[in-house]
Amino acid sequence: MSDEARILGVRVDPTSYAAAAAQVEVWTRKAESRYVCVANVHMIMEAHDAPDFRDIVNAADLVTPDGMPLVWSLRRLGHPEQERVYGPDLTLHLLDMAAKQKVPVGFYGSSANTLRHLMNFLDEKYPALDIRYSYSPPFRASTAREDEEVLRDVNASGCRILFVGLGCPKQERWMSGHRSKIQAVMIGVGAAFDFFAGTKRQAPAWMMKLGLEWLFRLIQEPKRLWQRYLYHNPRFAILILRQVFLQAR
């Protein structure tokens, strides 16, 4: 993993699938409490707008460039060989590593129905995977007692990688708040649970390559996502062009 970079003041690590998976494996062997953010334009702009959230992302143990606009930005900012480290694909790399190295894993987030379909997917794809924990939290703020139960259950399960699917910025705030409390590497994977469970569709590969995944998701969920993309995407384009121009002077 190379030195970190900053996109609009937000840390993004130039890395790869192999390097990220290798680093996570090292942490799991030591039973360390860590958290990994998978950054896209939405996360960058949420962090740009909220200094406290920016601090959370910047304090992560690893921040991967999930979105193609971030990959293009890193290439212009001095990392010409940077490739995308896409959250769902990173999840598959980590699951493959965990199955081969017998690293126990857990899953926290999404709905009970999604988790049920996700478990079926994992049973078929990774029969050797050691799944120790899965939980769908309530769609509200957890009580102190509920949070204590989650901490107790996760740690008692012995899982060393905990995939967290709460969506940005909730999952990053949750992971940050549980660092040093949960003895596992927490990975914020967003909609990966839904993609693998089949409850949401992924964009075609050609749209991902062109950085148009946001358009595909907007078409799929216009009522939920139109404000996010209308507000964040144009501002990101303007701000990153300004950053690239100023750093090139």
C-alpha beads as a LAMMPS data file, in Angstrom:
LAMMPS data file: protein, C-alpha beads

249 atoms
248 bonds

1 atom types
1 bond types

-500.0 500.0 xlo xhi
-500.0 500.0 ylo yhi
-500.0 500.0 zlo zhi

Masses

1 110.0

Atoms # bond

1 1 1 0.000 0.000 0.000
2 1 1 1.409 3.370 -1.020
3 1 1 1.276 6.612 0.874
4 1 1 -2.183 8.015 1.423
5 1 1 -3.653 10.739 -0.766
6 1 1 -6.255 13.412 -0.042
7 1 1 -9.294 14.079 -2.184
8 1 1 -11.022 17.287 -1.052
9 1 1 -9.277 16.872 2.270
10 1 1 -10.471 13.291 2.692
11 1 1 -7.966 10.485 2.960
12 1 1 -8.022 7.811 0.255
13 1 1 -5.319 5.132 0.195
14 1 1 -3.791 4.112 -3.145
15 1 1 -4.069 0.329 -2.808
16 1 1 -5.255 -2.813 -4.584
17 1 1 -7.483 -5.796 -3.882
18 1 1 -4.466 -7.975 -3.090
19 1 1 -2.812 -5.404 -0.837
20 1 1 -6.031 -4.626 1.021
21 1 1 -6.833 -8.301 1.582
22 1 1 -3.284 -9.004 2.748
23 1 1 -3.425 -6.142 5.228
24 1 1 -6.792 -7.268 6.602
25 1 1 -5.428 -10.796 7.007
26 1 1 -2.496 -9.484 9.059
27 1 1 -4.883 -7.619 11.350
28 1 1 -7.127 -10.660 11.779
29 1 1 -4.197 -12.837 12.818
30 1 1 -3.524 -10.424 15.676
31 1 1 -7.230 -10.113 16.564
32 1 1 -6.926 -6.341 16.181
33 1 1 -9.846 -3.931 16.258
34 1 1 -9.703 -1.969 12.987
35 1 1 -12.089 -0.410 10.495
36 1 1 -11.984 -0.019 6.729
37 1 1 -13.918 2.559 4.703
38 1 1 -14.811 1.978 1.055
39 1 1 -14.973 5.487 -0.384
40 1 1 -17.021 6.847 -3.275
41 1 1 -18.192 10.331 -4.264
42 1 1 -21.054 10.173 -1.774
43 1 1 -18.689 9.482 1.118
44 1 1 -16.208 12.134 0.020
45 1 1 -18.919 14.787 -0.168
46 1 1 -20.493 13.736 3.137
47 1 1 -17.046 14.110 4.686
48 1 1 -16.453 17.407 2.894
49 1 1 -19.689 18.804 4.337
50 1 1 -19.309 17.442 7.885
51 1 1 -15.909 17.906 9.570
52 1 1 -16.709 15.351 12.266
53 1 1 -17.455 12.739 9.624
54 1 1 -14.305 13.693 7.727
55 1 1 -12.349 12.978 10.916
56 1 1 -13.950 9.527 11.116
57 1 1 -12.967 8.631 7.543
58 1 1 -9.488 10.073 7.923
59 1 1 -8.962 8.059 11.122
60 1 1 -9.843 4.746 9.436
61 1 1 -7.154 2.097 9.192
62 1 1 -7.705 1.807 5.453
63 1 1 -9.747 3.825 2.935
64 1 1 -10.109 2.243 -0.501
65 1 1 -11.063 4.037 -3.748
66 1 1 -14.427 2.445 -4.551
67 1 1 -15.787 4.882 -7.155
68 1 1 -14.274 5.491 -10.591
69 1 1 -14.269 9.288 -10.096
70 1 1 -11.963 8.709 -7.119
71 1 1 -9.750 6.427 -9.193
72 1 1 -9.480 9.058 -11.931
73 1 1 -8.743 11.692 -9.284
74 1 1 -5.952 9.615 -7.734
75 1 1 -4.399 9.081 -11.148
76 1 1 -4.291 12.841 -11.710
77 1 1 -2.958 13.415 -8.195
78 1 1 0.183 11.348 -8.613
79 1 1 -0.930 7.700 -8.654
80 1 1 -1.175 6.905 -12.384
81 1 1 -1.510 3.122 -11.934
82 1 1 -4.386 3.264 -9.466
83 1 1 -7.248 0.837 -10.118
84 1 1 -10.670 0.643 -8.580
85 1 1 -11.080 -1.249 -5.306
86 1 1 -14.842 -1.742 -5.494
87 1 1 -16.599 -2.605 -2.233
88 1 1 -18.534 -5.710 -3.370
89 1 1 -15.483 -7.098 -5.187
90 1 1 -13.273 -6.368 -2.178
91 1 1 -15.829 -8.253 -0.083
92 1 1 -15.465 -11.276 -2.372
93 1 1 -11.670 -11.098 -2.147
94 1 1 -11.881 -11.016 1.641
95 1 1 -14.396 -13.849 1.768
96 1 1 -12.186 -15.948 -0.487
97 1 1 -9.194 -15.229 1.752
98 1 1 -11.220 -15.992 4.887
99 1 1 -12.460 -19.311 3.480
100 1 1 -8.945 -20.404 2.477
101 1 1 -7.228 -19.176 5.653
102 1 1 -10.069 -20.266 7.956
103 1 1 -10.684 -16.763 9.277
104 1 1 -14.119 -16.617 10.962
105 1 1 -16.424 -13.870 9.721
106 1 1 -19.613 -12.081 10.707
107 1 1 -22.243 -9.833 9.126
108 1 1 -24.004 -6.848 10.677
109 1 1 -26.656 -4.781 8.913
110 1 1 -29.422 -4.812 6.301
111 1 1 -32.782 -6.548 6.754
112 1 1 -33.445 -10.036 8.083
113 1 1 -34.724 -11.070 4.646
114 1 1 -31.577 -9.816 2.920
115 1 1 -29.337 -11.579 5.441
116 1 1 -31.232 -14.819 4.927
117 1 1 -30.673 -14.677 1.161
118 1 1 -27.071 -13.598 1.727
119 1 1 -26.414 -16.663 3.890
120 1 1 -27.813 -18.886 1.131
121 1 1 -25.510 -17.217 -1.408
122 1 1 -22.485 -17.671 0.836
123 1 1 -23.287 -21.305 1.615
124 1 1 -23.249 -22.057 -2.106
125 1 1 -20.242 -19.937 -3.089
126 1 1 -18.030 -20.504 -0.035
127 1 1 -18.953 -23.832 1.599
128 1 1 -15.756 -23.722 3.678
129 1 1 -16.458 -20.225 5.034
130 1 1 -16.716 -20.088 8.825
131 1 1 -19.674 -17.755 9.492
132 1 1 -19.925 -17.098 13.209
133 1 1 -22.332 -14.164 13.386
134 1 1 -25.105 -12.381 11.498
135 1 1 -27.521 -9.781 12.778
136 1 1 -30.038 -7.346 11.319
137 1 1 -30.210 -4.336 13.667
138 1 1 -33.416 -2.323 14.080
139 1 1 -33.994 0.526 11.617
140 1 1 -33.588 3.083 14.389
141 1 1 -30.914 4.063 16.864
142 1 1 -29.985 1.098 19.028
143 1 1 -30.478 1.375 22.764
144 1 1 -27.486 1.105 25.090
145 1 1 -28.635 -2.359 26.122
146 1 1 -29.000 -3.510 22.512
147 1 1 -25.532 -2.205 21.705
148 1 1 -24.043 -4.020 24.676
149 1 1 -25.667 -7.241 23.452
150 1 1 -24.186 -6.770 19.987
151 1 1 -20.723 -6.184 21.434
152 1 1 -21.037 -9.245 23.639
153 1 1 -22.331 -11.470 20.838
154 1 1 -19.803 -10.356 18.209
155 1 1 -16.840 -10.821 20.528
156 1 1 -18.155 -14.115 21.881
157 1 1 -18.596 -15.412 18.336
158 1 1 -14.871 -15.144 17.662
159 1 1 -15.355 -13.624 14.200
160 1 1 -12.259 -11.764 13.018
161 1 1 -13.818 -9.918 10.065
162 1 1 -17.145 -8.167 10.553
163 1 1 -18.794 -6.948 7.359
164 1 1 -20.985 -3.922 8.129
165 1 1 -23.799 -3.036 5.739
166 1 1 -25.577 0.002 7.127
167 1 1 -24.969 2.489 4.318
168 1 1 -22.913 5.681 4.355
169 1 1 -22.430 7.566 6.667
170 1 1 -24.142 5.393 9.286
171 1 1 -21.810 2.422 8.906
172 1 1 -18.656 4.544 9.164
173 1 1 -19.932 6.259 12.288
174 1 1 -20.864 2.875 13.751
175 1 1 -17.463 1.353 13.035
176 1 1 -15.629 4.345 14.457
177 1 1 -17.733 4.188 17.610
178 1 1 -16.919 0.491 18.062
179 1 1 -13.204 0.555 17.390
180 1 1 -11.351 -0.997 20.354
181 1 1 -14.642 -2.496 21.539
182 1 1 -15.128 -5.086 18.799
183 1 1 -12.156 -7.397 18.382
184 1 1 -12.460 -7.738 14.646
185 1 1 -11.655 -5.884 11.448
186 1 1 -14.834 -4.016 10.489
187 1 1 -15.417 -3.418 6.775
188 1 1 -18.115 -0.944 5.695
189 1 1 -19.478 -2.505 2.507
190 1 1 -22.646 -0.503 1.830
191 1 1 -25.027 -2.261 -0.544
192 1 1 -22.880 -5.391 -0.994
193 1 1 -25.253 -7.447 1.176
194 1 1 -28.167 -6.549 -1.113
195 1 1 -26.204 -7.250 -4.294
196 1 1 -25.128 -10.731 -3.214
197 1 1 -28.548 -11.505 -1.749
198 1 1 -30.169 -10.521 -5.039
199 1 1 -32.421 -7.894 -3.471
200 1 1 -30.740 -5.112 -5.490
201 1 1 -29.144 -5.179 -8.939
202 1 1 -25.581 -4.141 -9.676
203 1 1 -24.817 -1.877 -12.602
204 1 1 -23.497 -3.560 -15.770
205 1 1 -19.717 -3.736 -16.021
206 1 1 -19.578 -1.193 -18.866
207 1 1 -21.444 1.394 -16.780
208 1 1 -19.100 0.812 -13.842
209 1 1 -16.066 1.240 -16.084
210 1 1 -17.401 4.576 -17.355
211 1 1 -18.213 5.797 -13.848
212 1 1 -21.956 5.647 -14.502
213 1 1 -22.930 3.344 -11.673
214 1 1 -24.650 6.300 -9.993
215 1 1 -26.962 6.637 -13.010
216 1 1 -27.923 2.971 -12.869
217 1 1 -28.690 3.201 -9.152
218 1 1 -30.627 6.422 -9.685
219 1 1 -32.815 4.684 -12.268
220 1 1 -33.359 1.809 -9.828
221 1 1 -34.181 4.006 -6.808
222 1 1 -35.069 7.516 -8.044
223 1 1 -37.099 8.613 -5.019
224 1 1 -34.371 7.684 -2.548
225 1 1 -31.302 8.783 -4.483
226 1 1 -32.150 11.731 -6.735
227 1 1 -31.379 14.388 -4.111
228 1 1 -28.065 12.752 -3.184
229 1 1 -26.765 12.659 -6.727
230 1 1 -28.144 16.036 -7.765
231 1 1 -26.519 17.671 -4.755
232 1 1 -23.213 15.803 -4.506
233 1 1 -22.072 14.909 -8.025
234 1 1 -21.889 18.392 -9.640
235 1 1 -20.153 19.848 -6.579
236 1 1 -17.624 17.022 -6.522
237 1 1 -16.798 17.549 -10.205
238 1 1 -16.184 21.272 -9.693
239 1 1 -14.198 20.864 -6.477
240 1 1 -11.939 18.063 -7.720
241 1 1 -11.170 19.921 -10.940
242 1 1 -10.158 22.888 -8.820
243 1 1 -7.944 20.702 -6.616
244 1 1 -6.239 19.056 -9.588
245 1 1 -5.678 22.446 -11.248
246 1 1 -4.190 24.013 -8.111
247 1 1 -1.905 21.041 -7.402
248 1 1 -0.655 21.095 -10.990
249 1 1 0.429 24.741 -10.770

Bonds

1 1 1 2
2 1 2 3
3 1 3 4
4 1 4 5
5 1 5 6
6 1 6 7
7 1 7 8
8 1 8 9
9 1 9 10
10 1 10 11
11 1 11 12
12 1 12 13
13 1 13 14
14 1 14 15
15 1 15 16
16 1 16 17
17 1 17 18
18 1 18 19
19 1 19 20
20 1 20 21
21 1 21 22
22 1 22 23
23 1 23 24
24 1 24 25
25 1 25 26
26 1 26 27
27 1 27 28
28 1 28 29
29 1 29 30
30 1 30 31
31 1 31 32
32 1 32 33
33 1 33 34
34 1 34 35
35 1 35 36
36 1 36 37
37 1 37 38
38 1 38 39
39 1 39 40
40 1 40 41
41 1 41 42
42 1 42 43
43 1 43 44
44 1 44 45
45 1 45 46
46 1 46 47
47 1 47 48
48 1 48 49
49 1 49 50
50 1 50 51
51 1 51 52
52 1 52 53
53 1 53 54
54 1 54 55
55 1 55 56
56 1 56 57
57 1 57 58
58 1 58 59
59 1 59 60
60 1 60 61
61 1 61 62
62 1 62 63
63 1 63 64
64 1 64 65
65 1 65 66
66 1 66 67
67 1 67 68
68 1 68 69
69 1 69 70
70 1 70 71
71 1 71 72
72 1 72 73
73 1 73 74
74 1 74 75
75 1 75 76
76 1 76 77
77 1 77 78
78 1 78 79
79 1 79 80
80 1 80 81
81 1 81 82
82 1 82 83
83 1 83 84
84 1 84 85
85 1 85 86
86 1 86 87
87 1 87 88
88 1 88 89
89 1 89 90
90 1 90 91
91 1 91 92
92 1 92 93
93 1 93 94
94 1 94 95
95 1 95 96
96 1 96 97
97 1 97 98
98 1 98 99
99 1 99 100
100 1 100 101
101 1 101 102
102 1 102 103
103 1 103 104
104 1 104 105
105 1 105 106
106 1 106 107
107 1 107 108
108 1 108 109
109 1 109 110
110 1 110 111
111 1 111 112
112 1 112 113
113 1 113 114
114 1 114 115
115 1 115 116
116 1 116 117
117 1 117 118
118 1 118 119
119 1 119 120
120 1 120 121
121 1 121 122
122 1 122 123
123 1 123 124
124 1 124 125
125 1 125 126
126 1 126 127
127 1 127 128
128 1 128 129
129 1 129 130
130 1 130 131
131 1 131 132
132 1 132 133
133 1 133 134
134 1 134 135
135 1 135 136
136 1 136 137
137 1 137 138
138 1 138 139
139 1 139 140
140 1 140 141
141 1 141 142
142 1 142 143
143 1 143 144
144 1 144 145
145 1 145 146
146 1 146 147
147 1 147 148
148 1 148 149
149 1 149 150
150 1 150 151
151 1 151 152
152 1 152 153
153 1 153 154
154 1 154 155
155 1 155 156
156 1 156 157
157 1 157 158
158 1 158 159
159 1 159 160
160 1 160 161
161 1 161 162
162 1 162 163
163 1 163 164
164 1 164 165
165 1 165 166
166 1 166 167
167 1 167 168
168 1 168 169
169 1 169 170
170 1 170 171
171 1 171 172
172 1 172 173
173 1 173 174
174 1 174 175
175 1 175 176
176 1 176 177
177 1 177 178
178 1 178 179
179 1 179 180
180 1 180 181
181 1 181 182
182 1 182 183
183 1 183 184
184 1 184 185
185 1 185 186
186 1 186 187
187 1 187 188
188 1 188 189
189 1 189 190
190 1 190 191
191 1 191 192
192 1 192 193
193 1 193 194
194 1 194 195
195 1 195 196
196 1 196 197
197 1 197 198
198 1 198 199
199 1 199 200
200 1 200 201
201 1 201 202
202 1 202 203
203 1 203 204
204 1 204 205
205 1 205 206
206 1 206 207
207 1 207 208
208 1 208 209
209 1 209 210
210 1 210 211
211 1 211 212
212 1 212 213
213 1 213 214
214 1 214 215
215 1 215 216
216 1 216 217
217 1 217 218
218 1 218 219
219 1 219 220
220 1 220 221
221 1 221 222
222 1 222 223
223 1 223 224
224 1 224 225
225 1 225 226
226 1 226 227
227 1 227 228
228 1 228 229
229 1 229 230
230 1 230 231
231 1 231 232
232 1 232 233
233 1 233 234
234 1 234 235
235 1 235 236
236 1 236 237
237 1 237 238
238 1 238 239
239 1 239 240
240 1 240 241
241 1 241 242
242 1 242 243
243 1 243 244
244 1 244 245
245 1 245 246
246 1 246 247
247 1 247 248
248 1 248 249
